[in-house]
Amino acid sequence: MFVAIWRFTTANADEFERHYGTYGTWSQLFRRDPAYIRTDLLRDDDSYVTLDWWASREAYDAFREQNADDYAALDRVCEELTLDEEKLGEFATVE
């Protein structure tokens, strides 16, 4: 499996969770692809972390390429919700 991990801070927790949560707008977009597994949303006092799980890095990369326009459009909508955004990394599970 493969996971992309992001850290965010936001000024609007309710709206952020609506878009980035397990059943949020992002996961609805990702569900178009059968290789998407799930999204986990974690929160501490002042930030969130998302973990987007995929069957493989190749599946994730192919999804991003094939859905680039929709991905970019949703990213623009959600951009106003984030004060800070940082990609923490992309990791493959060790078998």
DOKOLKOL-971637 format. One line per 8 residues: number of its first residue (from 1); for each residue x, y, z of N, C-alpha, C, O. Coordinates in nm, 3 decimals. Last residue first. Layout:
% residues N
NUM = X:Y:Z:X:Y:Z:X:Y:Z:X:Y:Z  ...
This chain:
% residues 95
95 = 0.659:-0.476:0.317:0.600:-0.610:0.326:0.691:-0.702:0.403:0.660:-0.819:0.421  0.598:-0.154:0.400:0.705:-0.252:0.388:0.643:-0.389:0.411:0.581:-0.413:0.515  0.417:0.092:0.214:0.428:-0.003:0.324:0.540:-0.102:0.295:0.571:-0.130:0.179  0.549:0.403:0.109:0.497:0.271:0.074:0.514:0.180:0.194:0.612:0.190:0.268  0.474:0.751:0.129:0.537:0.633:0.183:0.469:0.506:0.131:0.348:0.503:0.111  0.542:1.086:0.109:0.472:0.977:0.042:0.546:0.850:0.079:0.668:0.842:0.063  0.508:1.376:0.327:0.576:1.272:0.253:0.481:1.173:0.188:0.360:1.176:0.208  0.401:1.610:0.409:0.498:1.545:0.499:0.568:1.430:0.431:0.677:1.390:0.473
87 = 0.329:1.908:0.267:0.333:1.766:0.237:0.442:1.703:0.323:0.560:1.738:0.313  0.148:2.157:0.428:0.282:2.099:0.409:0.269:1.951:0.377:0.205:1.876:0.451  -0.008:2.465:0.467:-0.019:2.330:0.411:0.122:2.279:0.383:0.203:2.349:0.322  -0.195:2.708:0.642:-0.066:2.649:0.612:-0.088:2.506:0.564:-0.176:2.436:0.614  -0.454:2.780:0.632:-0.358:2.885:0.664:-0.217:2.840:0.629:-0.132:2.920:0.592  -0.720:2.683:0.424:-0.593:2.648:0.488:-0.507:2.771:0.511:-0.488:2.855:0.422  -0.941:2.764:0.286:-0.961:2.704:0.419:-0.832:2.682:0.494:-0.833:2.665:0.616  -0.873:2.843:0.034:-0.910:2.948:0.130:-0.930:2.895:0.272:-0.936:2.972:0.367
79 = -0.838:2.596:-0.098:-0.722:2.679:-0.065:-0.754:2.785:0.040:-0.670:2.814:0.126  -1.062:2.469:-0.185:-1.019:2.443:-0.048:-0.903:2.531:-0.003:-0.873:2.539:0.116  -1.080:2.556:-0.452:-1.193:2.577:-0.360:-1.146:2.567:-0.215:-1.186:2.648:-0.131  -0.834:2.459:-0.552:-0.862:2.604:-0.549:-0.976:2.637:-0.453:-0.968:2.736:-0.380  -0.876:2.183:-0.528:-0.768:2.246:-0.454:-0.789:2.397:-0.444:-0.763:2.456:-0.339  -1.075:2.148:-0.717:-1.107:2.129:-0.576:-1.000:2.192:-0.487:-1.032:2.247:-0.382  -0.921:2.203:-0.948:-1.041:2.282:-0.918:-1.078:2.270:-0.770:-1.109:2.369:-0.705  -0.724:2.004:-0.939:-0.685:2.145:-0.929:-0.804:2.233:-0.892:-0.791:2.327:-0.813
71 = -0.887:1.777:-0.973:-0.802:1.790:-0.854:-0.766:1.938:-0.832:-0.777:1.989:-0.721  -0.991:1.823:-1.226:-1.082:1.818:-1.111:-1.005:1.834:-0.980:-1.054:1.898:-0.887  -0.747:1.813:-1.375:-0.833:1.931:-1.378:-0.927:1.935:-1.258:-0.940:2.039:-1.193  -0.637:1.555:-1.320:-0.564:1.678:-1.286:-0.655:1.800:-1.282:-0.641:1.883:-1.192  -0.698:1.288:-1.343:-0.798:1.377:-1.284:-0.739:1.513:-1.247:-0.787:1.578:-1.155  -0.476:1.159:-1.443:-0.603:1.145:-1.515:-0.710:1.241:-1.465:-0.803:1.272:-1.539  -0.279:1.224:-1.248:-0.264:1.263:-1.388:-0.398:1.263:-1.462:-0.429:1.357:-1.535  -0.384:1.110:-1.015:-0.352:1.254:-1.019:-0.341:1.303:-1.163:-0.388:1.412:-1.195
63 = -0.398:0.839:-1.096:-0.519:0.914:-1.062:-0.494:1.063:-1.072:-0.574:1.135:-1.132  -0.125:0.785:-1.127:-0.214:0.776:-1.243:-0.343:0.852:-1.217:-0.393:0.921:-1.305  -0.036:0.813:-0.861:0.017:0.901:-0.965:-0.074:0.901:-1.088:-0.097:1.007:-1.147  -0.185:0.602:-0.742:-0.200:0.740:-0.697:-0.154:0.838:-0.805:-0.223:0.935:-0.836  -0.079:0.382:-0.880:-0.223:0.412:-0.888:-0.251:0.557:-0.848:-0.330:0.626:-0.912  0.189:0.396:-0.799:0.155:0.408:-0.941:0.007:0.442:-0.960:-0.028:0.523:-1.047  0.171:0.346:-0.528:0.216:0.479:-0.574:0.176:0.501:-0.719:0.135:0.611:-0.758  -0.127:0.157:-0.450:0.014:0.169:-0.490:0.045:0.314:-0.527:-0.045:0.393:-0.554
55 = -0.371:0.180:-0.322:-0.317:0.046:-0.345:-0.168:0.052:-0.379:-0.092:-0.038:-0.342  -0.371:0.445:-0.077:-0.392:0.393:-0.212:-0.329:0.255:-0.223:-0.244:0.217:-0.141  -0.474:0.685:0.159:-0.425:0.549:0.134:-0.467:0.501:-0.004:-0.583:0.514:-0.043  -0.387:0.976:0.296:-0.462:0.925:0.182:-0.400:0.793:0.139:-0.288:0.790:0.089  -0.410:1.138:0.584:-0.341:1.021:0.529:-0.431:0.965:0.420:-0.539:0.913:0.448  -0.368:1.462:0.718:-0.445:1.369:0.637:-0.354:1.257:0.588:-0.237:1.279:0.556  -0.372:1.640:1.017:-0.291:1.557:0.928:-0.388:1.468:0.850:-0.477:1.407:0.908  -0.408:1.968:1.157:-0.463:1.842:1.107:-0.358:1.770:1.025:-0.266:1.832:0.971
47 = -0.352:2.172:1.452:-0.333:2.132:1.313:-0.401:1.998:1.284:-0.444:1.927:1.374  -0.370:2.232:1.722:-0.370:2.343:1.627:-0.350:2.302:1.480:-0.331:2.388:1.394  -0.405:1.994:1.875:-0.455:2.123:1.923:-0.466:2.228:1.814:-0.562:2.305:1.812  -0.473:1.756:1.615:-0.420:1.787:1.748:-0.469:1.926:1.783:-0.568:1.972:1.725  -0.630:1.507:1.416:-0.627:1.645:1.465:-0.555:1.651:1.598:-0.573:1.565:1.684  -0.658:1.327:1.107:-0.614:1.334:1.246:-0.604:1.480:1.288:-0.574:1.567:1.206  -0.828:1.136:0.881:-0.806:1.274:0.922:-0.775:1.274:1.071:-0.855:1.226:1.152  -0.770:0.908:0.621:-0.778:0.927:0.765:-0.748:1.075:0.793:-0.655:1.132:0.737
39 = -0.922:0.769:0.342:-0.855:0.886:0.396:-0.877:0.888:0.546:-0.989:0.871:0.593  -0.869:0.469:0.142:-0.940:0.551:0.241:-0.858:0.676:0.272:-0.742:0.688:0.233  -0.810:0.361:-0.124:-0.851:0.278:-0.010:-0.930:0.360:0.091:-1.044:0.326:0.124  -0.812:0.356:-0.475:-0.818:0.438:-0.354:-0.873:0.352:-0.241:-0.970:0.278:-0.259  -0.849:0.196:-0.691:-0.725:0.176:-0.616:-0.718:0.264:-0.491:-0.628:0.247:-0.409  -1.079:0.278:-0.823:-1.087:0.158:-0.738:-0.960:0.132:-0.657:-0.963:0.053:-0.563  -1.165:0.618:-0.820:-1.064:0.520:-0.858:-1.071:0.398:-0.766:-1.069:0.413:-0.644  -1.344:0.783:-0.709:-1.362:0.752:-0.851:-1.271:0.638:-0.894:-1.297:0.569:-0.994
31 = -1.262:0.851:-0.459:-1.340:0.728:-0.473:-1.372:0.694:-0.618:-1.422:0.585:-0.646  -1.152:1.106:-0.476:-1.063:0.991:-0.483:-1.138:0.860:-0.508:-1.085:0.769:-0.571  -1.384:1.263:-0.439:-1.309:1.269:-0.565:-1.223:1.143:-0.581:-1.222:1.082:-0.687  -1.443:1.190:-0.177:-1.541:1.165:-0.283:-1.474:1.168:-0.420:-1.505:1.086:-0.506  -1.221:1.287:-0.044:-1.236:1.142:-0.054:-1.343:1.105:-0.158:-1.334:0.999:-0.220  -1.274:1.564:-0.073:-1.155:1.504:-0.132:-1.172:1.353:-0.147:-1.141:1.298:-0.253  -1.515:1.595:0.070:-1.510:1.624:-0.073:-1.389:1.560:-0.140:-1.400:1.507:-0.250  -1.533:1.330:0.320:-1.535:1.465:0.268:-1.522:1.474:0.117:-1.519:1.372:0.047
23 = -1.520:1.117:0.486:-1.624:1.114:0.383:-1.638:1.249:0.314:-1.741:1.279:0.255  -1.297:1.190:0.643:-1.306:1.056:0.585:-1.409:1.046:0.473:-1.387:0.974:0.376  -1.233:1.541:0.562:-1.264:1.426:0.647:-1.278:1.296:0.569:-1.271:1.294:0.446  -1.206:1.766:0.408:-1.089:1.679:0.423:-1.115:1.554:0.507:-1.027:1.469:0.520  -1.451:1.905:0.405:-1.380:1.878:0.280:-1.273:1.770:0.294:-1.251:1.692:0.201  -1.528:1.914:0.671:-1.627:1.877:0.569:-1.559:1.840:0.438:-1.606:1.750:0.367  -1.302:2.015:0.796:-1.338:1.874:0.818:-1.440:1.826:0.716:-1.439:1.709:0.678  -1.323:2.283:0.707:-1.207:2.202:0.673:-1.242:2.054:0.686:-1.214:1.976:0.595
15 = -1.560:2.365:0.828:-1.552:2.357:0.682:-1.435:2.270:0.638:-1.447:2.193:0.543  -1.476:2.346:1.101:-1.595:2.276:1.051:-1.589:2.258:0.900:-1.613:2.148:0.849  -1.243:2.512:1.124:-1.236:2.367:1.145:-1.356:2.293:1.086:-1.338:2.187:1.025  -1.097:2.756:0.999:-1.237:2.715:0.993:-1.245:2.562:1.002:-1.254:2.493:0.900  -0.836:2.805:0.985:-0.910:2.896:1.072:-1.057:2.857:1.079:-1.134:2.916:1.155  -0.583:2.550:0.989:-0.701:2.614:0.933:-0.763:2.708:1.035:-0.744:2.693:1.156  -0.300:2.367:0.877:-0.365:2.448:0.981:-0.477:2.523:0.912:-0.470:2.556:0.794  -0.195:2.036:0.783:-0.264:2.161:0.756:-0.293:2.235:0.885:-0.309:2.174:0.991
7 = 0.004:1.790:0.625:-0.029:1.862:0.749:-0.088:1.997:0.713:-0.039:2.065:0.622  -0.024:1.474:0.455:-0.021:1.621:0.453:-0.055:1.674:0.591:-0.132:1.614:0.666  0.087:1.186:0.292:0.058:1.248:0.422:0.079:1.399:0.411:0.184:1.446:0.366  -0.008:0.907:0.111:0.039:1.046:0.099:-0.007:1.117:0.226:-0.124:1.111:0.263  0.077:0.565:0.098:0.006:0.672:0.168:0.074:0.806:0.141:0.197:0.817:0.148  0.024:0.236:-0.028:0.092:0.364:-0.039:0.010:0.469:0.034:-0.113:0.463:0.032  0.084:-0.118:0.000:0.000:0.000:0.000:0.088:0.124:0.000:0.209:0.118:0.024
